[in-house]
Structures are given as C-alpha cells and as structure tokens.
Amino acid sequence: MEITGSVVIVTGASAGIGAETARALAERGANVVLTARRAERLHELAAELAHYPGQRLVVAGDISQEAFCQELAAQTMAALGRVDVLVNNAGIGHRSTLSEMSAADVQTIANTNLLGAIYAIQAVLPTMQQQKRGQIINVSSIVGQQALPKSSVYCATKAGLNMLTRSLRLELRGQGITVTLVYPGLTETEFYKVRLGEKGTRRINRPGVSARRVGDAIVRAIAHNRQEVYITLPDWLLVQTNRLFPRTLDWFVGRLA
Ligand SMILES: NC(=O)c1ccc[n+]([C@@H]2O[C@H](COP(=O)([O-])OP(=O)(O)OC[C@H]3O[C@@H](n4cnc5c(N)ncnc54)[C@H](OP(=O)(O)O)[C@@H]3O)[C@@H](O)[C@H]2O)c1
C-alpha cells in the first residue's frame, strides 16, 4: 500500500496510539480522517498536521453508535471520495472484578471495543468491496491472548476482536481487502487514567513503549500489508509461551498483576 495520497480513517485519534498513528500517517502524506468524541482535540491535531501534504478531515462522534459509523463513512466519501484503510483503534479499558462492574460499564466497554469496531467495518466495507481494495487494521492487545485479572470484559472484547478479524480475513479472501491484527502491550497513553473502575495505578510497575512506536508499527503494517503485528519481542514471547504453557503463564501473570 502506498501511504502517500491514501485515505485512512483513524478511530480514537484524539489521544494516545490513535493520535500518534495519525501523526505518522500525515508525515507520509496520507489523507487522514480523525475521529473520536472530543472534537476540540481532533481539531487541534488537524491544525498541528496542516503543513503536511494531504488533507485532514475531522468527524467527531461516538464509535459505539452504528448511525455515527455510517455518518463517518459518508462524510469521508463526500470529502475524499474513497476509503483505503480503516484503523480501528478506539478503545477503553477497566480495572475491576466482574462482580463489581455495573451493566452500564460492561456495555460501554463492549460497545466501544467490539461493536464499535464491527460497525466501523460494516460502514466502510461496501466502499472497499466496490474499490476491490482496502485494509482494515484492528488494534487488539496482548491481553486478547493472555488473560489478566480485573480486566475480564476488556480481555473478552479483545479476544472477540481477534476472532472477528480472523473470520473476516477468510470471508474477504480474493476480494483485495486485507485485515490486520495489531497487538500492543503496555503503552504510555491516557488509557490507564481514563479507564473505568480503579484509575491510575498500574499493576505492572515498568514503563511501557511510547504511543509513537505503536503508531509507527501500524503505519509499517499498512505499508507492508502485515497480518499480525507485535510491538516488542517480550510481548511476542509472552503470547507464544502462553500458547505452549497456558496454566503456567496464567499463574505467573496472576502473581505479577
Ligand atoms: N495503552 C495500552 O497499554 C494499550 C495496550 C494494548 C492495547 N491498547 C489498545 O490501543 C487502543 C488505543 O488505546 P490508547 O492506549 O491510545 O488509549 P487512550 O489514550 O485512552 O485513547 C483512546 C482513544 O479512544 C477514543 N475513544 C474511546 N471511547 C470512544 C468512543 N465511544 N467513541 C469514539 N472514540 C472513543 C478516545 O477518544 P475520546 O475520548 O475523545 O472519544 C481516544 O482517542 C485501544 O483499543 C486499546 O485497547 C492499549
């Protein structure tokens, strides 16, 4: 995929990994559609990136609403005429046991991380199918493969996104549309401050990678059409070891967390 001149929708572009992905794409001359709920932040980012070639379009709204996803696709088509890539990045976590979570919090997480990603894909897929070309990048997490305590709903949404991606990949085979999974590990963003349940404190007391490193990995995944992307070797090793020794890893991670 040639990044320069391509049309890329980045969800969750008002902060963290999404904002850094948008920056990395703009630096390479992509037309970037910035979407999240906080419109002022999106406009600030669009202004910051205005001097790079290509356009920046702001479409603010809630990704968990199916009607908004349709609107996002329609506004992208009206302004830019096609959709080459969808980066499904918007997400929210929690730190709380399942028994202490309200139904409203469970719905917020599932509706954002999983249904939001599904609605966004459904909104752009007809266009990509017509174009016979497109890439969908789903930002999952290593915890979609390695369970964590006090994150059950979040882990479930990421595991769901993994299977959604793999099924979709089979469905779209031969149509010129590829689907990629990106598995970030611990990343330095607002994620831990804005999550539901306990805020701030992190269970693993070591610095994460920068959001820019994840953004750069996403751009490389687009450019080289990668199927599965890990950000660090330890993340990859954790997931592979989990596949071989799931009970041992669950015990280890349970103690660490
Ligand atoms: N940080 C980590 O350690 C880590 C690790 C693995 C995976 N991830 C995944 O990486 C992705 C990005 O996370 P991050 O670390 O960059 O978190 P972040 O800094 O908290 O950013 C989350 C983004 O999602 C947007 N968002 C949340 N709910 C939304 C909604 N209902 N509608 C539209 N946008 C919404 C937020 O924007 P608004 O609030 O303005 O709507 C924000 O732009 C998430 O999918 C997360 O699960 C993060």
PDBQT file of the ligand as one rigid body, heavy atoms in Angstrom, charges set to zero:
ROOT
HETATM    1  N1  LIG A 301      -2.210   1.755  26.324  1.00  0.00    +0.000 N 
HETATM    2  C1  LIG A 301      -2.000   0.458  26.362  1.00  0.00    +0.000 C 
HETATM    3  O1  LIG A 301      -1.190  -0.023  27.204  1.00  0.00    +0.000 OA
HETATM    4  C2  LIG A 301      -2.682  -0.457  25.362  1.00  0.00    +0.000 A 
HETATM    5  C3  LIG A 301      -2.224  -1.784  25.318  1.00  0.00    +0.000 A 
HETATM    6  C4  LIG A 301      -2.825  -2.643  24.408  1.00  0.00    +0.000 A 
HETATM    7  C5  LIG A 301      -3.838  -2.214  23.571  1.00  0.00    +0.000 A 
HETATM    8  N2  LIG A 301      -4.266  -0.912  23.657  1.00  0.00    +0.000 N 
HETATM    9  C6  LIG A 301      -5.358  -0.530  22.765  1.00  0.00    +0.000 C 
HETATM   10  O2  LIG A 301      -4.941   0.549  21.957  1.00  0.00    +0.000 OA
HETATM   11  C7  LIG A 301      -6.071   1.333  21.587  1.00  0.00    +0.000 C 
HETATM   12  C8  LIG A 301      -5.763   2.808  21.872  1.00  0.00    +0.000 C 
HETATM   13  O3  LIG A 301      -5.556   2.941  23.260  1.00  0.00    +0.000 OA
HETATM   14  P1  LIG A 301      -4.666   4.110  23.901  1.00  0.00    +0.000 P 
HETATM   15  O4  LIG A 301      -3.697   3.454  24.806  1.00  0.00    +0.000 OA
HETATM   16  O5  LIG A 301      -4.191   5.043  22.859  1.00  0.00    +0.000 OA
HETATM   17  O6  LIG A 301      -5.787   4.785  24.824  1.00  0.00    +0.000 OA
HETATM   18  P2  LIG A 301      -6.224   6.324  25.036  1.00  0.00    +0.000 P 
HETATM   19  O7  LIG A 301      -5.025   7.208  25.081  1.00  0.00    +0.000 OA
HETATM   20  O8  LIG A 301      -7.129   6.290  26.210  1.00  0.00    +0.000 OA
HETATM   21  O9  LIG A 301      -7.041   6.645  23.706  1.00  0.00    +0.000 OA
HETATM   22  C9  LIG A 301      -8.270   6.017  23.441  1.00  0.00    +0.000 C 
HETATM   23  C10 LIG A 301      -8.928   6.672  22.251  1.00  0.00    +0.000 C 
HETATM   24  O10 LIG A 301     -10.194   6.031  22.014  1.00  0.00    +0.000 OA
HETATM   25  C11 LIG A 301     -11.187   7.039  21.903  1.00  0.00    +0.000 C 
HETATM   26  N3  LIG A 301     -12.494   6.541  22.331  1.00  0.00    +0.000 N 
HETATM   27  C12 LIG A 301     -12.816   5.937  23.496  1.00  0.00    +0.000 A 
HETATM   28  N4  LIG A 301     -14.130   5.665  23.533  1.00  0.00    +0.000 NA
HETATM   29  C13 LIG A 301     -14.665   6.114  22.363  1.00  0.00    +0.000 A 
HETATM   30  C14 LIG A 301     -15.975   6.155  21.816  1.00  0.00    +0.000 A 
HETATM   31  N5  LIG A 301     -17.036   5.649  22.464  1.00  0.00    +0.000 N 
HETATM   32  N6  LIG A 301     -16.141   6.706  20.580  1.00  0.00    +0.000 NA
HETATM   33  C15 LIG A 301     -15.091   7.219  19.894  1.00  0.00    +0.000 A 
HETATM   34  N7  LIG A 301     -13.825   7.201  20.368  1.00  0.00    +0.000 NA
HETATM   35  C16 LIG A 301     -13.616   6.673  21.599  1.00  0.00    +0.000 A 
HETATM   36  C17 LIG A 301     -10.699   8.181  22.786  1.00  0.00    +0.000 C 
HETATM   37  O11 LIG A 301     -11.221   9.428  22.334  1.00  0.00    +0.000 OA
HETATM   38  P3  LIG A 301     -12.426  10.262  23.009  1.00  0.00    +0.000 P 
HETATM   39  O12 LIG A 301     -12.342  10.053  24.473  1.00  0.00    +0.000 OA
HETATM   40  O13 LIG A 301     -12.124  11.662  22.558  1.00  0.00    +0.000 OA
HETATM   41  O14 LIG A 301     -13.669   9.713  22.384  1.00  0.00    +0.000 OA
HETATM   42  C18 LIG A 301      -9.204   8.148  22.484  1.00  0.00    +0.000 C 
HETATM   43  O15 LIG A 301      -8.929   8.868  21.315  1.00  0.00    +0.000 OA
HETATM   44  C19 LIG A 301      -7.269   0.802  22.372  1.00  0.00    +0.000 C 
HETATM   45  O16 LIG A 301      -8.035  -0.041  21.549  1.00  0.00    +0.000 OA
HETATM   46  C20 LIG A 301      -6.607  -0.023  23.478  1.00  0.00    +0.000 C 
HETATM   47  O17 LIG A 301      -7.431  -1.073  23.899  1.00  0.00    +0.000 OA
HETATM   48  C21 LIG A 301      -3.708  -0.022  24.534  1.00  0.00    +0.000 A 
ENDROOT
TORSDOF 0
